[in-house]
Amino acid sequence: MSGRLGRLDALRGLAALVVVFDHSSHTFMPEVRGELMPQFNTSRYGIMVFFLVSGYIIPASLERRGCVRAFWIGRAFRIYPLWAVVVAVLLVIDFLGLAEVRGFDGQSVAAVAAAHAVMLQEVLGTPNLLLVLWTLSYEMCFYLLVVALFTVRQHQRSAAVAVVFAVLAAVSVTAGAGLPVSALSGAVGSGPLIACASIGMGVALCCASAGSPGLRVFGGVLGGALALVLVVFNGTVPLWEGLVILAVMFLGTAVHRAEHGLITWRCAACTAVLVVGGAVGSAYRYGDGHHFTRRGWIVAFLLAVLTFAAASASRHRRIPAPLTGLGTISYSVYLVHPVLLAAIDGTVGRRRQDSLVHEVAFFAVLLPLCVLTHRYVEAPAQAWGRRLAHHPGDQVSKSTVSSSDTGKDWQVRT
């Protein structure tokens, strides 16, 4: 496969494997994990690579289509079908007593379901049914921000946006502007917040996908404002890290624009330096957090950025088929492995000593299973999404997209 597309798949595949190791090591290699995590946070490494790849792909996908409606259809059929299957399987094995669903912290089933349905549960103060789902909430916030910038024709300013988020992250730590976890949920209640956010997101998506230019702008701005408010005032990770996550995704967009000649490489490099500086400086000032050590987070973040940079430098080389194949099933790997681990923990239980054999055996079972879920769940759903999105009414005038976007190679795998 060509390097331009293949290296993105390879990055996603690598990130998925690292995240799986991070979670499976709880069960199969607890001693190694205990020694490794303070020095190198494998989970943060994997998700930062994922976020960089998303930042590279998602805005290009929207701009290539030139239609918000088609973009949302594509995203929905890319994410939700497997998500729904995985959640359903988790609920079934919980019912059978083979695993245990996380508690709802006193929230109603309807509230939890609504928060998960809009995929904003992490920034709505609702416990994730699966731990890995928290990253999808930040992905959804990024989608809303990307659509907002597109509808107001500011989508080319991704480098500046990345720098702004990185600076805000550094300022939030330096000024001691930390907010309580789920501050809005505590102030107005989780139920009302979930209801308002769900309705607001529905209105934003409908308006942004409408034919009227005025409605499109209103919907885009409403969705972007909703994402910013939830990340800043109701995030469950430290404020600085939530802002760094957004900065990292827009950094991925800036790299994409540099590769396609829309901005200079000097601009992209300066953006990277400022984002890395803001992120590392924020983590250093914040110190050791509840879920990670300062050293482990910083090392993981720097290695993630270097990994992405190395992949960008090798974009013209062919990537081996096994690596691209792993990237193709990476979403399945990411969502399926926690369910398999939950079933193992609920039946066999966790080991007290390291076992490399069991760790390898887990991967040997997981990967073929993910090939099946990709083939029979992901691939058909994506095909349906492409058919629905391909509608004559979805085409927009060239004025919707900046003239500098036209005539460029926007063919990226979404």
N, C-alpha and C positions, 0 to 999 in steps of 0.2 A: 504494500500500500504506500501511496505517496507520503512523504514526510509531513506535509502540511496537515493532513488529516490524521495520519497514523500516530503522530507523536501526541496528539490530544487523547486518542484512545489509550495509548501507552501510559500517559500520565494518570488517566482515570483508573486504569487497571492497577497501577502501582499504589495509588492512594487508597483504593479499596482494600488491597491486600494488607497494607499497613494498619488500617482501621480494624480489619478483622483480627489481625494479630493482637492489637491493643486490647480488644474485648475478649478474645478467646484465651489470652494469657491469664486472665483472672481465674479461669477454670483449670487450664492445663499447665501453666508455667508461672505460678504465683511468685516463686523466689526470684526468677529472672526479671519479672515485671517490677518487683519491689526495688531491685537494684537499678533497673534501667530508667524508670519513669522520672526520678529526680534529675537525671542528667539529660534525658531526651524524651519529650512528651510525644509519643508515637501518635496518639489521637489527634493532637493539634497539628502535627505534620501532615497527616492524611487529609484532614478537612481543609487546611489552608491550600493544599494543592488542588483539591476539589473546587474551592472558591475561586482560585486563579483561573482554572479552566472554564468555570461558569462565566466569569467576567469576560473571558475571551469570546465565548460562543454566543451568549444570550443576546447582547445588543446587536451583534451581527445578524442573528437569526431574525430579529424584528426588522432591522433595516433592509435586509434582503427581501423580506416579504413586502415591506412597505404598508402593512395593514395590521392594526392592533387586534382586530377580531381574529384573523388567521393566526397571529402569534399566540393568543390565549388558547385557542383550540389546540394548537400544536403542543403547548405546555401541558394542558389538561390531559391529553391522551398520552403524553410522555410520562407523566408522573403518577396520576391517580389510579389507573387500573392495577398496577402491581401493588401500589400502596394499599388499595382496598383489599386485594387478595391476602396480603401479608397480615393486615389487621384482622381480617376475618379468621384466618388460620390461628392467630394468637388467641382470639376469643374462644375458638373451639377447643384448643388444647387447655385453655384455662378452665372451661366448662368441664372437661374430662379429668381435670385434676393433674394434668401433666406439666403445667406451668402456672405461674401466678402473675396476673396483670397488676401493674403498679396501682396503688391506691389513688383516689381522686381528691384527696385532701379536703373532703367534705363538700366538694362541688357536685352538682347534679349530673346525672348521665347526659341529659339534654345539653347542658352547658359544655361538657367535655366533648360531646359529639360535634357540636357546632364549631367549637374552636379548632378541632381537628379537620372538619370539613373544609374550612377556609385555609387550612394549613398554617395558621398563625398561633397555634397553641403555646409555643415557647415564649412568645412575646405577649401573650394574653394571660400569663400566670397560671396556665393549666398544665398539670403533669402530662408528659408524653407517654402514650401507651407503649411506645418503644423508645428507648433512650436516643437512638440515632435520628429520630424524627426532628430533633431540635434544630439540626442544620437546615432542614427543609423550610423552617419558618424564616430563617434569614435569607434563604434563596427566594422565597416568596416576596419578602420585603425588597430585595434587589430587583425582582421583576417589576414591582410597582414603581420603584424609582426610575428604572429604565424607561418604562412606558410614559411616566410623567415627563421626563426629559425629551422624549421623542415627540410627544404631543405639543410641547411648547417650542419645538425645534432647537433645543439646546443639547441634543444628544452627542454632538461632536466635542463637547467640553468635558469628556470623561476624565482626562488627565487632571484638569483643575478640580473636578469634583473629588477625585481620589486624594488630592493634596489637602483639600478642605477637611475631609473626614479624618485624615491622619493628624492634622493640626488640632482639630477639636478633641481627638483622643488624648493627645499630649496635654492639652490645656485642662481637660477634665481631671487628669491625675494631679497635675501641678497645682491647680487651684483648689484641689480637694472637693471637686464638684460631684462627688459620688452620690448617687441616689439610692434609696432603699430598694431592695429587690422587689419587683412587681409593685412599684409605688402607686400606680393608678388603680390596680386591683385592690390594694389596701384602702385607697381613698374612696372609691365609688362602689366597690364590690365587684367580684369577678363576674357574676351573672350579668349585671347591666353592661359592664365593659365588653363582654363577649357579644352580647346582643347588638350593641351599638357598632362594634367593629365589623361584625358579620354583615349587618345591613349596609354600613358604609362601603365595605369592599364590594358587595353586590352592586350597589349604585355606581361605584367607580368603574367597575368592569363593564357594565352595560353602557354607561355614557361614553367611556373611552373607545368602545367598539361601535358607536353609533355613526351615522352618516353625516350628521351635522358637525361642522368644524368647531362650533362653540361648545357643543356637548362633549366632543372628544377632548378638548382642552380642560373642561371642567372635570371630567372623569379622570383624566390623567393626573391633574393636580391634586384632586381629592385622594386618589390612591397613594400618590407619593407622600402627601402630608400624613396620611394614616400610617404608612410605614415608618416615617421618621419619628412620629410621636410614640409609637409602640416600642421602637428600638431604644429610644432615649429615656422614656419615662416608665417603661414596663418590662425592660429586658431582665432576664434572669442570669445573664453573665454580667461581669463588671461593665459599666458604661464604656470605659475605654476600649474594652475588647470588642463590644458590639460595633463601635465606630471603626475599629481597625478592620473588622470583617468586611464592612462596606467599602472601606478604602482599598482593601486587597482585591475585591471583585472589580472595582473600577480601574485598578492598576492593570488587571488582566485585559480590560477593554482598551486601555491605552497602548498596551503591547500589540494588540490586534491592529489598531489604527496605524502604528508605526510600521508594521510588516506590510500593510497595504498602501503605504505612502500618504496617508491622510494627515499624519503629524510626523515630525522629524524624530529620528532615533535619539537625538540629544534631548528633546522634550520628554520622550518616554523614559530615558535614563535618569533625568532629573526627577521625574515623578517617582520612579522606583526608589531613588535615594531618600527622598522626603518621606515616602510612605514607610520604608524600612526604618528610617530614623525615628519617625513618630511612634511606630509600633514598638520598637525595641526600647526607646526611651520611656514609653508608657509602662511597659512590663517591668522595667527596672525600677521605676519609681513606685509602682504598685507593690512590688515585693512578692513574697510567697502567698498565693491564694489558697482557697479551700480545696480546689481540685488540681492544682499544679504548683510546682516550684518555679521561681523566677528563672533559674538557669534552664530547666527543662523546656519551658515555653519559648524562651529566646532562641535556644539551639534549634528547636523544631521549626520555628518560624523562619529563621535564616536558611536552614536547609531546604525548606519548601520553596522559598524564593529562588535559591540557587538551582534547584531541580527544574523549576519552570524556565529559568534563564537558559539552562543547558539545553532543554528541549527546544526552546526558540532558536538557539544557535544551530541546532541540527535539523531544522525544519525542511531542508532540501534532501535529506537522506531517507532512504527507504527503511521502514520499520518492520522488524520480523513479525510474521503473521500471528504467532502465539501471543505477542504483546498486544497487538490490536484486537485480537479475539477476546482477550481478557478485559480490555477496555469496553468492548461491546456489551459484555454481561456485567459490567461494574455496578450498575444500578441495582441489579438483582443481588449481587454479592453484598452490597451495602445494606439492603433491606432484609434479605433472607437470613443472614447469619445470626442476628439477635434472636430470632424465633427458634432457630436450631439450638442455640446456646441455652435459651430459656427452657426448652424441652429437656436438654441434657442436665441442666442444673436441677430441674424438678423431678428427675427420675434417678439418674446415676449419682448426681451430686458432684461437687467440686473436689478436685484432688488437693491434697495438702503438700504434695511434693511435685517437682517439675517432671514432666514426661514429654519429651520431644516426639516420641512415637504417637502419643495421643493427639498432640498438636498437629502433626502431619496428617494423621488419619482424619481429623476434623476437616482440614482443607480438602482432602481426597473425597470426602462425602459432599461438602458444600459446593464445590465448583461444578460437578456434573448436575447437581440439583439446580444450580443457577442457569446452566445452559438450557434446561427444560423450561424454567420460568420465563427466560427471555424468549424462547422460541414460541411458547404457547400462550404467553400473557403479554409481554412487552411488544414483540414484533407485530402481532395482529392489531393491537390497540393503536400503535403508531401508524399503521397502514390506514386504519379507519380515520384517524385524525387527519392524515394528509388528504384523504378524499373529501372530508368535510370542509377542510380549510381551503381547498381548491375550488373557489366559487368566483364567477365573473365579477360579482359585486364587490369582491375583496380588493380588486385592483384600485389603486389611487393614482392621482395625478403626480407627475414628477415633482411638483412643487412641495409635496408633503415631505420628501426626503431632500436633504441638502444636495445641491448640485455636485458637491465634491464626493458624494456617495456613489453617483451613477458611473457606470462604466468600469467599476472595480470588481474584483473577484470576491464575491460574498459567499461563495459556496463552502459552507462549513456544516459539519454534521451536528444536528440538533437532537 
